[in-house]
């Protein structure tokens, strides 16, 4: 990566995510294993450039690169890709990439459009250990929620094919619908646990600084997101017998996160880019 800047590396990664997203349209129409494997390696290449971008930025700024909206969004996409590549090592789960690629491309394109410079004095500096943990746990949680929404889309696709008696559902290389629901539950529960830890760290830090956690809109927004996912998990455990509503809920919840993330940051004095 010699001669590349962090932004150039990330732009290449986003371009590869875009290629994978376009190729995914082909994968959704054809169930061919070797093409599915090729898409996995395209995403692996994107992950390499993405990782290089984060490392170059971290070394240049001499800190963990999760200090502003651009860096936090970039880290969320990196986390989602890392989780997918780990899961996609199993052939039956590799098809997840065909659903994840468009979402990764969208998040990456959004990150490229956000301000990338460190905020002005008075904004939090996430170079300390606790604050780095705080932002990292938030990013990991949102990464898990993002992959959960992808698993939810896969679940809904499989269910639709089964209801319409399409042969693709029986011959597909996607995991069985029961396994998809298990993956969905595991991702959402993992994300919920990480979000809970991030909120606890946030509250403790705000109190340490002599501020009330209710004074920051971003934390209040995060508590709302926490409540939404808690409601989803409880409803699936206590009320919903099938996984269809749970899958729709996971997609809708992450759509809410994506649509309100930027606005909640703008309304927060501490997190405004």
GIKAKA-V58684 format. One record per residue. N is the residue number from 1. OMEGA is omega in degrees with one decimal (* if undefined). Layout:
N;OMEGA + N;OMEGA
This chain:
1;-177.1 + 2;179.5 + 3;178.9 + 4;169.9 + 5;179.9 + 6;-179.7 + 7;178.1 + 8;177.9 + 9;-179.3 + 10;177.5 + 11;176.5 + 12;177.9 + 13;179.8 + 14;177.4 + 15;177.4 + 16;174.1 + 17;178.8 + 18;176.9 + 19;178.7 + 20;179.2 + 21;178.0 + 22;179.2 + 23;-179.1 + 24;176.3 + 25;176.5 + 26;-178.9 + 27;-179.4 + 28;179.0 + 29;-178.0 + 30;-179.6 + 31;-175.9 + 32;-171.5 + 33;-175.5 + 34;177.3 + 35;176.7 + 36;177.9 + 37;179.2 + 38;178.3 + 39;177.5 + 40;-178.7 + 41;173.7 + 42;178.1 + 43;176.3 + 44;176.4 + 45;177.0 + 46;179.7 + 47;178.6 + 48;178.0 + 49;179.0 + 50;178.8 + 51;178.8 + 52;179.6 + 53;179.8 + 54;179.8 + 55;179.6 + 56;179.1 + 57;179.2 + 58;179.2 + 59;-178.8 + 60;-178.1 + 61;180.0 + 62;176.6 + 63;176.1 + 64;-172.5 + 65;176.7 + 66;-170.5 + 67;-178.1 + 68;-174.1 + 69;178.3 + 70;-177.3 + 71;-179.6 + 72;178.5 + 73;177.8 + 74;-179.8 + 75;177.1 + 76;179.5 + 77;178.0 + 78;179.4 + 79;178.7 + 80;179.8 + 81;179.8 + 82;178.6 + 83;179.5 + 84;-178.3 + 85;177.1 + 86;179.7 + 87;-176.5 + 88;174.3 + 89;174.7 + 90;-173.9 + 91;-177.1 + 92;-179.4 + 93;-175.3 + 94;-177.8 + 95;176.2 + 96;-178.5 + 97;179.4 + 98;177.7 + 99;-176.9 + 100;-174.0 + 101;178.8 + 102;178.8 + 103;178.5 + 104;178.1 + 105;179.4 + 106;178.8 + 107;179.7 + 108;178.5 + 109;177.0 + 110;-179.5 + 111;180.0 + 112;-178.3 + 113;-178.7 + 114;176.5 + 115;-176.8 + 116;-179.3 + 117;177.7 + 118;-177.4 + 119;-179.3 + 120;179.1 + 121;-176.7 + 122;174.7 + 123;-178.2 + 124;175.7 + 125;-174.4 + 126;178.6 + 127;179.0 + 128;-175.4 + 129;-177.4 + 130;-179.4 + 131;174.0 + 132;176.7 + 133;179.9 + 134;-177.1 + 135;179.7 + 136;179.9 + 137;175.1 + 138;-178.4 + 139;177.9 + 140;179.0 + 141;-179.3 + 142;174.5 + 143;177.4 + 144;178.2 + 145;178.5 + 146;177.0 + 147;176.3 + 148;177.7 + 149;176.3 + 150;176.7 + 151;176.9 + 152;176.6 + 153;177.3 + 154;178.3 + 155;-178.2 + 156;177.5 + 157;178.5 + 158;-179.2 + 159;179.3 + 160;179.9 + 161;179.4 + 162;179.8 + 163;-179.3 + 164;177.4 + 165;176.7 + 166;-179.1 + 167;-179.0 + 168;-179.1 + 169;-178.5 + 170;-176.1 + 171;-174.6 + 172;174.8 + 173;174.8 + 174;178.8 + 175;175.0 + 176;-175.0 + 177;178.5 + 178;178.9 + 179;177.6 + 180;178.8 + 181;176.9 + 182;177.9 + 183;179.8 + 184;-179.9 + 185;-179.0 + 186;-179.7 + 187;-178.5 + 188;178.0 + 189;178.2 + 190;178.6 + 191;179.5 + 192;178.9 + 193;-179.5 + 194;177.3 + 195;177.7 + 196;178.7 + 197;-179.9 + 198;179.5 + 199;178.1 + 200;177.6 + 201;180.0 + 202;-179.2 + 203;179.8 + 204;-179.3 + 205;180.0 + 206;178.2 + 207;178.7 + 208;179.4 + 209;179.1 + 210;-179.7 + 211;173.7 + 212;-178.7 + 213;179.1 + 214;-178.9 + 215;-178.0 + 216;-176.5 + 217;-177.5 + 218;178.4 + 219;177.2 + 220;176.1 + 221;179.2 + 222;176.8 + 223;176.2 + 224;177.1 + 225;177.9 + 226;-179.4 + 227;179.4 + 228;-178.8 + 229;174.2 + 230;178.8 + 231;178.3 + 232;-177.6 + 233;-179.9 + 234;-179.9 + 235;178.5 + 236;-177.3 + 237;-171.3 + 238;-168.7 + 239;-172.9 + 240;179.0 + 241;178.3 + 242;-176.8 + 243;-174.4 + 244;-179.9 + 245;178.3 + 246;179.2 + 247;177.2 + 248;179.1 + 249;-179.9 + 250;178.2 + 251;-178.6 + 252;-178.9 + 253;-179.4 + 254;174.5 + 255;176.4 + 256;179.2 + 257;-178.1 + 258;-175.3 + 259;-175.8 + 260;-176.4 + 261;-177.7 + 262;-179.2 + 263;179.4 + 264;177.4 + 265;179.7 + 266;-177.7 + 267;-179.4 + 268;178.1 + 269;-177.0 + 270;-174.3 + 271;-178.2 + 272;-178.0 + 273;*
